[in-house]
């Protein structure tokens, strides 16, 4: 049985792309901070983006379903996983 994917709104892709951009920036900042631990400006940017990402991820998950597995995303019911698109569907 093949899962039939319902069309996703353009905002799904826009919000997901925004989260991916923040994730990329956070990774780069984390790598930078490993070699420049006293750069307070970079550390503050990391903290600000982490807070921003937390809020955006919560909004995204409330509307479209979980982003992560292994208990990293809030799941209300076991159907949350099958209701959201699979990675190869987006």
ZIRA-V708102 format. One record per pair of residues at least 4 apart in sequence whose C-alpha atoms are under 8 Angstrom apart, sorted by the first residue. I is the first residue (numbers start at 1). J is the second residue. If there is no record, write none. Layout:
# ZIRA-V708102
[[I/J] [I/J]]
This chain:
# ZIRA-V708102
[[5/85] [5/89] [8/12] [9/13] [10/14] [11/15] [12/16] [12/64] [13/17] [13/90] [14/18] [15/19] [15/56] [15/60] [16/20] [16/60] [17/21] [18/22] [19/23] [19/53] [19/56] [19/57] [20/24] [21/25] [22/26] [22/49] [22/53] [23/27] [23/53] [24/28] [25/29] [26/30] [26/46] [26/49] [26/50] [27/31] [28/32] [29/33] [29/42] [29/43] [29/46] [30/34] [30/46] [31/35] [32/36] [33/37] [33/38] [33/39] [33/42] [33/43] [37/43] [39/43] [40/44] [41/45] [42/46] [43/47] [44/48] [45/49] [46/50] [47/51] [48/52] [49/53] [50/54] [51/55] [52/56] [53/57] [54/58] [55/59] [56/60] [57/61] [57/67] [58/62] [59/63] [60/64] [60/65] [61/65] [61/66] [61/67] [61/73] [61/74] [64/84] [65/75] [65/80] [65/81] [65/83] [65/84] [66/73] [66/74] [66/75] [66/80] [66/81] [66/84] [67/73] [68/72] [68/73] [69/73] [75/80] [76/80] [78/82] [79/83] [80/84] [85/89] [85/90] [86/90]]
